[in-house]
Amino acid sequence: MSKRKRIIALLVGVILLAGTAGTLAWLSVTGVLVNQFGIGSVTPSVQETLNGNVKSDVKAQNTGTAPAYIRAAVDIYWQDGNGARLWEEPKEEPKEEADYEIAWSVADASDANSADNWVKASDGFYYWTSPVAPGAETGVLINRVTELKATEGRNLVVDISTQAVQATPDEAVHDAWGCSVENDVLVPPHGGA
């Protein structure tokens, strides 16, 4: 093999080695992109202050990981000393103004299309009309509820239960609750009560 052929072979080898090293360096610098998909959760909880026979500042919190619409149901009933619900016949439910006073923070039906309100719909639920971010709270649903008179053998219970549906896509809240969303404002089903 002549000297010229050796030099050409050596140059070709150097060029191939440099090309391989450059390619490996480029691949190691660009790294790898891993797509991870997580499942968001919507989990509401009730936040309230209890002081004796007064419950106040009742609101809901989104303890999940995704923005959510929240609704609440309020059930007021009597409970015996052992914590069992009283189902008296004839059914004698607690009466507002006689057994308890309640101060709501709920918009009337004419305010149903404004954001950041609780609206009572004809289905009996109270709807918070704007999405609640993860970790955030709604405004106050019940400012204050007070038992007016103690009744021997029974206690007044104001039970608030909450439900949540992911805020996006808008169809989720429609499919779950029959609500619509207009300009990021939740419109409860069947209008306000």
N, C-alpha and C positions, 0 to 999 in steps of 0.2 A: 504494500500500500504506500502510495507516495505521500510525501509530506503535505502536499496540498489537500489530498483527500482526508488525511488525519485532521487537519485544521478545520475543514468543512464539517466533518463528523463531530468534532469537538464543539464547534459553534452551534450546530443543530442541537446537540445534547444540552448545551448551556441555555439555549432559547427554550427548549422543552421544559427544562428544570425551572427556569424563571417563570414560565407560563403556569406551571403546576403550582408553584409556591404562591404566585399572585392570586390564583383562583382559590386556594385554600385560605389565604389571608382574607380575601373578600368574603368568603362564606363564614368565617369565624367572626368577622366584624358585624355582619348584618344580623346575626342571631336568628332565633326562631320565634315566630309569633304564635302564641297559643290562644285560641278562642275558648273562653270559659263562659258557659251560660248558667246562670243561677235562677232559682225559682224565688220570686218575691213573695212576701207574705203580708197579709193584712190582718192585723189582730187588734181589735179595740179593747179598751178597758175603761172602767168608770172611775173618775176622780171626784172625790167629795170630801167635805169637812163635816165631822160629827161632833156635836157639843151637847151632851145631855139629850134632850128630846127635840133638838133642832138639827136638821140636815141642811147644809148650805153649799153654795158654789159647786153644784153638780154639773160636771162636764165630761166629755169623752176624750180619750187620748188614743192616737194611732201608735201602738207599740210594735207594729210590723215594720217591714223593710221597703214597702212600696206605697206611694200615695193612694189614698182611699177615700171613698164617700162613706159616711157613717150615719146610721139611723139608730134611734133608741125607742124602747117601749117602756112605759111607766105603769106599774101595777101597784095599787094601794089597797091593802087588806089588813085584816086582824090576824094575830098569831097568839097561840096560847103560851103559857109559861115554859113549855118544853120545846118551843120553836116550831110547832106544827101549825100549818095554816088552818084557820077556823072556817068551816063551811057550814054555817048555821042555816037552819030552815025556819022561817023564810029567810033567805039570804039577806043578812044585814051587813052591808058594806059600810066602811067608814064614810061619813058625810062631810064634805067640805064646808067650812064655816061652823059646823057643829062639833066635829071631832078633830079637825085640823085646819090650818091655814096654809096656803101655798102661794108663793110668788114666782110666776113663770117668767122666763126671758125668751118668749116665743113670738115670732112675727105673725101678724094676721094674714089672711089669704091674699090681701092686696100687695103684701111685700114678698110674696112667694118667689118672685123672679129676681130678687136682689141677693148678692153673695153675702156670706158670713152671717147667716141667720139660721135659727132653728125654725122650721115650719111644720106645723101639725097638718098631716094629710088626712083625707077622709078614711084611709085604711087604719087609722089609729096610731101610726108611727110618727115620731118626730124626726125630721130629716135635717141634717146640717147641709146647707146648700152649696158649699165649696169643698174642693178636695182638701184632705188633711194630710200634710207631709209626714213622713216617718218621724216619730218622736214628738210631733206637734199635738196640740190640743184644740178642741173646738172651743167656741165661746160657752158661756154658762147656759145650761138648759133650765135649771131650777135655781133661782136666787136663794130661796129659803123655803123650807117646809117645817111647820111646828105642830106638834101634837098639843091640842088645847086642854084636854083633860085626861088624866090617867083613869083607866077603867080596870077594875080588879079582875084578874084572870086573863087579861089579854093585852097585847101591845100593838101599837100601830106600826106597820111595815110599809115603807116606800121603796119598792124594788125597781131598780133601773137596769134593764138589760140592753146591750148594744150589739149591733151587727155591722159588718164592714164589707165593702166590695171594692176591688181595685178600680182606680180612677180612669185608667186607660186600658183598652179603648173604650169609648163612650158606650159601645154596645154591651159591655159587661154589666153595667148598672141597669140598663134597659132589660136585658135578659133575666137578671136576678130579681129586680124589684119592680119592673114596669115603668121606671123613671126615664125621662129624657134629659139631655144636657144641651143647653143653649148658651153659647159664649162662656163656657166653663162654669155655668151655674146649673146646679141640679134642680130639675123641676119634678116634684113628687107626683106620683100617679093620682089621678082623679082630682087634682087641685087641692087647695087647702081646705081644712075643715071649718 
